Amino acid sequence: MQFRLFDTPVRVQPWFLLIAVFLGYSQVDGDPEWIPKMAVWVAVMFVGVLAHEYGHAVAGRLFGLKPRIELHGMGGLTSWENGRMLSPGRSMVVSAAGPAVGIVVGVVTLVGAAVVHVEDHSVGGFAVQSVIWVNLGWGVLNLVPMMPLDGGNLMASFFELFASGKGRIFARWLSLAFAAALVAFAVFYQQLYLAILCGYLGYINWRGLSVERKIGADLPLAGELRDITQLLEKGRLAEARTRAQALAREARTPLIQGEAQHLVAWSYLLSRDPVSAQAALDALPPGREVDPALAGAIRLANGDAEGAITPLSEAMARGGTFVADNLAAALIATRRWEDAVALFGSPRAHGLPASAIEKVEEAAYRAGEFRWAAGLGEVLFEREGRGIRAFNTACSLARAGDGEAAMRWLERARGAGLEQPQLLDDDEDLASLRRRPDWSELRASFDG
């Protein structure tokens, strides 16, 4: 679900609603009014978390940032579409704004409940308790000094005031220690959900620590990489290139330098200047690994289809149309049909779209390489199980002179529910099969 809250885009993942229902059910199980109370809980949690995140969003806008909000299984996240990291002081304001909204709402509700008495066990009483817990209770818990909770981000920004470039690393170590202590506490008191949550937060901090130690002093520049990537996706290639080149000059660590230089190469490739794209890759810091998808696409665009196959094959596991189309083009240009069957038939190719495999199958057929076209047809049939895929494989085998195998594949096409049996009468590829003595029986089976 997606919508805009005033001027801020909001995306709600299905997991958020599922977790809301799960948490609500644990509170109303066995209650005769569980249905209205469940609806109240989900609504209160949705509005409360959204209000919390919108607090971050409004504070970020005060400092020139463009926020976007996502509600997910673990709560909510406010990220930014533009701008680099804020100063430590401003970051503290943004981090504190979310819990502040919840605490204010919770306190106001708590005071209101003391003035206007509501029956505790009624739906109204449950609603009041839920508003207090979601806003005040969660708001206070969010101030626990453990990243990525708001309290952890406040701690990191505070450390940055005194140890620029290292504050987040100090905060990560303290977050890990705090997570370990809470896991031990939760296990001792048999609080399974708390143990899982704190263990997950500890894992996030361990991964964040390993990345941030590599980035080091360039951590404030990491957000610029995301912004440049978004410019590339929007087609603003010249602007993306200028900012990526500036970032590569400004960065001090090989990791950020390498990422920026990759973005420079991508901008040239997308601008159809593969020569400059290759020059950008050649300028990578020593020892920096090259993105195989990018390297293969640049080689292909520079006319080296043979050299493009190996890196594009390495990138197959990531899937996607870009890798698939470039790999298909390289295999067709080099006429490496046997390699195409082996590559597309491997488990690493499961993320590639079938349309790319189909292009190579058609190219092999047009080139008269019917055996390899049939092999690619088998790959497509194994993926999709469609009757037309089996039929095309039979056509290629018939053209290759293997009538027995072609007849078996026509039987598989029938079993897979071929929707156009008239193709058996019209397709010239099957002319040799229609002269076989067992053709009539097979053909009649399609009408039965």
Secondary structure, 3 states (H helix, E strand, C coil): CEEEECCEEEEECHHHHHHHHHHHHHHHCCCCCHHHHHHHHHHHHHHHHHHHHHHHHHHHHHCCCCEEEEEECCEEEEEECCCCCCCHHHHHHHHHHHHHHHHHHHHHHHHHHHHCCCCCCCHHHHHHHHHHHHHHHHHHHCCCCCCCCHHHHHHHHHHHHHCCCCHHHHHHHHHHHHHHHHHHHHHHCCCHHHHHHHHHHHHHHHHHHHHHHHHHHHHHHHHHHHHHHHHHHCCCHHHHHHHHHHHHHHCCCHHHHHHHHHHHHHHHHHCCCHHHHHHHHHCCCCCCCCCHHHHHHHHHHCCCHHHHHHHHHHCHHHCCHHHHHHHHHHHHHHCCHHHHHHHHCCHHHHHCCHHHHHHHHHHHHHCCCHHHHHHHHHHHHHHHCCHHHHHHHHHHHHHCCCHHHHHHHHHHHHHCCCCCCCHHHHCHHHCCHHHCCCHHHHHHHHHC
